[in-house]
Amino acid sequence: MIKIAAKLFFIGVCLSIAVISYAEEKSGPNETVAKVNDTVITVKQVNNIIDSVPGDFRSIIKYKKTGLVNDIVDREILYQNAIKKGYENDSDVLSSLKMIKKQLIAEWYLKKEVSDNAVVSDVEVKEYFDKNPDEFGISKGQAQSYIDKKFMKTKDSIRESLLMQKRVDTVRLFIDELRSNADITINQDVIDRIE
């Protein structure tokens, strides 16, 4: 339960902070976004965290900036008070932090080594559209102008879908290669006894 709560808290913090990335367009990277007691949250600090948040979430939450900044402030107040009470040394917190750190480092590694390198060409988008007419409500005999308009409306979502699939496939291949070079032992009898 603590592991799930820690992950949800971490995701919540990342999502809350993600909204502020939009501010850098209108603000300098060292401008203060918020201040809680002596803790200053700058646009640059926020953008360093943004890189780990999927773009879909950024586009969804950028319209609720004020509420999310308030959420960040609330979390900072909670954090500061938890530190005052010594929770940073709690064994459950330390264990969860260790897991979160491993997960974050692994995800960052994947992002830098694999995910950022995935690209979908215009040709791939068009080929997918042409090979899957039913998916887009296109039937034989429809006017080319209708088909072209349909393509223009759907090409970005097709690209995003293909990019996501390409990333998943690339990550799977990457992990499979790493596994083939690692010394791994899985104890199924122990797994079967886990409750």
C-alpha positions as CSV (number, residue, x, y, z in Angstrom):
1,M,0.0,0.0,0.0
2,I,2.8,2.4,0.9
3,K,4.5,1.6,-2.5
4,I,1.4,2.5,-4.4
5,A,0.9,5.7,-2.3
6,A,4.4,6.7,-2.9
7,K,4.1,6.2,-6.7
8,L,0.8,8.1,-6.8
9,F,2.3,10.9,-4.8
10,F,5.3,11.0,-7.1
11,I,3.1,11.0,-10.2
12,G,0.9,13.7,-8.7
13,V,3.9,15.9,-8.0
14,C,5.2,15.4,-11.6
15,L,1.8,16.2,-13.1
16,S,1.2,19.2,-10.9
17,I,4.6,20.6,-11.7
18,A,4.2,19.8,-15.4
19,V,1.7,22.6,-15.9
20,I,4.3,25.3,-15.3
21,S,6.4,24.4,-18.3
22,Y,4.0,26.5,-20.3
23,A,5.1,29.5,-18.3
24,E,8.7,29.5,-19.7
25,E,7.4,30.9,-23.0
26,K,6.3,34.0,-21.2
27,S,8.8,34.0,-18.3
28,G,12.5,33.6,-17.8
29,P,13.8,30.3,-16.5
30,N,14.9,31.9,-13.2
31,E,11.7,33.7,-12.5
32,T,9.9,32.6,-9.3
33,V,6.7,30.7,-10.0
34,A,5.9,30.2,-6.3
35,K,7.5,30.6,-2.9
36,V,6.6,28.6,0.2
37,N,8.4,29.9,3.3
38,D,12.0,30.0,2.1
39,T,11.6,27.5,-0.8
40,V,11.4,29.2,-4.2
41,I,10.1,27.2,-7.2
42,T,11.4,28.6,-10.4
43,V,10.4,28.0,-14.0
44,K,13.7,26.3,-14.6
45,Q,13.3,23.9,-11.7
46,V,9.9,23.0,-12.9
47,N,11.0,22.4,-16.5
48,N,13.7,20.0,-15.3
49,I,10.9,17.8,-13.9
50,I,8.7,18.4,-17.0
51,D,10.9,16.2,-19.2
52,S,9.6,13.1,-17.4
53,V,6.0,13.9,-17.9
54,P,4.2,12.7,-21.0
55,G,3.2,15.5,-23.4
56,D,-0.5,14.4,-23.3
57,F,-0.7,15.4,-19.7
58,R,1.0,18.7,-20.3
59,S,-1.5,19.7,-22.9
60,I,-4.4,18.7,-20.7
61,I,-3.3,20.4,-17.6
62,K,-1.9,23.7,-18.9
63,Y,-5.3,25.1,-18.9
64,K,-5.6,24.7,-15.1
65,K,-2.3,26.4,-14.2
66,T,-3.4,28.3,-11.1
67,G,-5.0,25.3,-9.5
68,L,-2.0,23.1,-10.1
69,V,0.4,25.8,-8.8
70,N,-1.7,25.8,-5.7
71,D,-1.4,22.0,-5.6
72,I,2.4,22.3,-5.8
73,V,2.3,24.9,-2.9
74,D,0.1,22.5,-0.8
75,R,2.5,19.6,-1.5
76,E,5.5,21.8,-0.5
77,I,3.7,22.8,2.7
78,L,3.0,19.1,3.5
79,Y,6.7,18.3,2.7
80,Q,8.1,21.0,4.9
81,N,5.9,20.0,7.8
82,A,6.7,16.3,7.3
83,I,10.5,17.1,7.4
84,K,9.9,19.1,10.6
85,K,8.4,16.0,12.1
86,G,11.2,13.7,11.0
87,Y,9.4,11.7,8.4
88,E,12.3,11.8,6.0
89,N,14.0,9.2,8.2
90,D,11.0,6.8,8.4
91,S,12.0,3.3,7.2
92,D,8.9,3.1,5.0
93,V,9.6,6.4,3.4
94,L,13.2,5.5,2.8
95,S,12.2,2.2,1.2
96,S,9.7,3.9,-1.1
97,L,12.2,6.6,-2.0
98,K,14.7,3.9,-3.0
99,M,12.1,2.3,-5.3
100,I,11.1,5.6,-6.8
101,K,14.7,6.5,-7.4
102,K,15.3,3.2,-9.2
103,Q,12.2,3.7,-11.3
104,L,13.0,7.3,-12.1
105,I,16.6,6.5,-13.2
106,A,15.4,3.5,-15.3
107,E,12.7,5.6,-17.0
108,W,15.2,8.4,-17.6
109,Y,17.6,5.9,-19.1
110,L,14.9,4.6,-21.4
111,K,13.8,8.0,-22.4
112,K,17.4,9.2,-23.3
113,E,18.5,5.9,-24.9
114,V,15.4,4.7,-26.7
115,S,12.2,6.7,-26.5
116,D,13.5,10.0,-27.7
117,N,14.9,8.4,-30.8
118,A,11.6,7.0,-32.1
119,V,10.4,8.9,-35.2
120,V,7.4,8.3,-37.5
121,S,7.7,9.6,-41.0
122,D,4.9,11.2,-43.1
123,V,5.1,8.1,-45.4
124,E,4.4,5.8,-42.4
125,V,1.4,7.9,-41.4
126,K,-0.1,7.9,-44.9
127,E,0.5,4.2,-45.4
128,Y,-1.3,3.4,-42.1
129,F,-4.2,5.6,-43.2
130,D,-4.4,4.0,-46.6
131,K,-4.2,0.4,-45.3
132,N,-6.9,1.0,-42.6
133,P,-9.8,2.7,-44.4
134,D,-12.5,1.1,-42.1
135,E,-10.9,2.6,-39.1
136,F,-11.5,6.1,-40.5
137,G,-14.9,5.5,-41.9
138,I,-13.8,5.5,-45.5
139,S,-15.4,3.2,-48.0
140,K,-14.8,2.5,-51.7
141,G,-16.2,5.1,-54.1
142,Q,-16.0,8.1,-51.8
143,A,-14.7,11.3,-53.3
144,Q,-10.9,11.9,-53.0
145,S,-11.6,15.3,-51.5
146,Y,-13.5,13.7,-48.7
147,I,-10.6,11.2,-48.2
148,D,-8.0,14.0,-48.2
149,K,-10.0,16.0,-45.6
150,K,-10.3,12.9,-43.4
151,F,-6.6,12.3,-43.6
152,M,-5.8,15.9,-42.7
153,K,-8.1,15.6,-39.7
154,T,-6.6,12.3,-38.4
155,K,-3.0,12.4,-39.4
156,D,-1.7,13.9,-36.1
157,S,-3.6,11.3,-34.0
158,I,-2.3,8.5,-36.4
159,R,1.3,9.8,-36.0
160,E,0.9,9.9,-32.2
161,S,-0.5,6.4,-32.1
162,L,2.2,5.0,-34.4
163,L,4.9,6.8,-32.4
164,M,3.6,5.3,-29.2
165,Q,3.6,1.8,-30.7
166,K,7.1,2.3,-32.1
167,R,8.3,3.4,-28.7
168,V,6.7,0.4,-27.0
169,D,8.3,-1.9,-29.6
170,T,11.7,-0.3,-29.4
171,V,11.7,-0.3,-25.6
172,R,10.7,-4.0,-25.6
173,L,13.6,-4.9,-28.0
174,F,16.0,-2.8,-25.9
175,I,15.0,-4.5,-22.7
176,D,15.1,-7.9,-24.3
177,E,18.7,-7.2,-25.4
178,L,19.6,-6.0,-21.9
179,R,18.0,-9.2,-20.4
180,S,20.0,-11.4,-22.8
181,N,23.2,-9.9,-21.5
182,A,22.3,-10.1,-17.8
183,D,22.6,-12.9,-15.3
184,I,18.9,-13.3,-14.2
185,T,17.4,-15.9,-11.9
186,I,13.7,-16.0,-11.2
187,N,12.4,-18.2,-8.5
188,Q,8.9,-19.2,-9.6
189,D,8.3,-21.3,-6.4
190,V,8.8,-18.1,-4.3
191,I,6.6,-16.1,-6.7
192,D,3.8,-18.6,-6.3
193,R,3.9,-18.2,-2.5
194,I,3.6,-14.4,-2.6
195,E,0.2,-13.4,-1.1
